[in-house]
Amino acid sequence: MPATKRAVYSIRSDILDRFNAAYQGRERSKMIERMMLRVLDAEENEIAAAAAQIESDPELASYRETSDWADANAVDTFSRF
């Protein structure tokens, strides 16, 4: 099992009261962890979708070419060290 950590966050008291009423004891930590994972996964999916859109948008082709050129030059420059 992965290590756990204690965390301190500031949450509005009305929201915390509702959450504490809905979830008891150790169930709270599990629920918060699940919600965090959902949000992180959703954001990662959003970023991946935006990257895919950028990669396929013909209007952004010149930017991709510049980015590819910059990446290639950075690799070339850093490989010299």
N, C-alpha and C positions, 0 to 999 in steps of 0.2 A: 504494500500500500504506500502511495506517495506520502511524503512528509506533509504535515499541516502546519499552518502558521495562524497566530491570532492577529486580527486586524481591528483597527479602530476607525470608524467612519462617522461623519456627522450626517444624520438623517432627521428630517422633520419629525417632530414628536407625534403628530397625528398619523403619519404614515407608519412609523414604528409601532405605535399602539395597535393599528389595524393588523400589521404583519404579525406581531406577537400574539394577538388574539386568534389569528388563523393558523399559526404553526406553533407547536409546542417543543420545548427543549432542544434536543439534538437535531430534530427535524428542521429547525431553522437554518442551521449551518448547511445542511444538505440542499435545502431549497435555494439559499443564496448562491451556493456553488453552481447549481443547475442554471439559475438565472444568469449568472456571470458567463457561463459557457455559451448559453444561447445568444447573448449579446455579442460576445467575441466572435462566434461563428458567423452571425449575421453580418458583422462588420467586415470580416475576412471575405465573405461571399460578395459583399458589395464592392470591395476593392478589386477582387478578381474579375467581377463583371465589368467594372470601369476599365480595367486594364485590357480586357478582351475587346471592349468597344473601341478603345484607342488603337489597338493593334489592327482592327478591321476597318476603321473609318478612312476612306480614301482621301478625305480632306486633310487628314493629319499625316499623310505619307511623308511629306518633307520634314516634319518634326521627327518621325521615326528614323529617317535617314541620318539626320543630324545626331540623334541619340546613339544610333548604331556606330557612327563615325567616332563620337566621343568615347563610347565604351571601348572600341577597338584601340584607340590611342591611349586610353588609360591603362589597358592591359599591357600594351607594348611598353609604355613608360615604366610601369611598376615591375615588369619582368626583367628590367635592366638592373635592378637593385639586388 
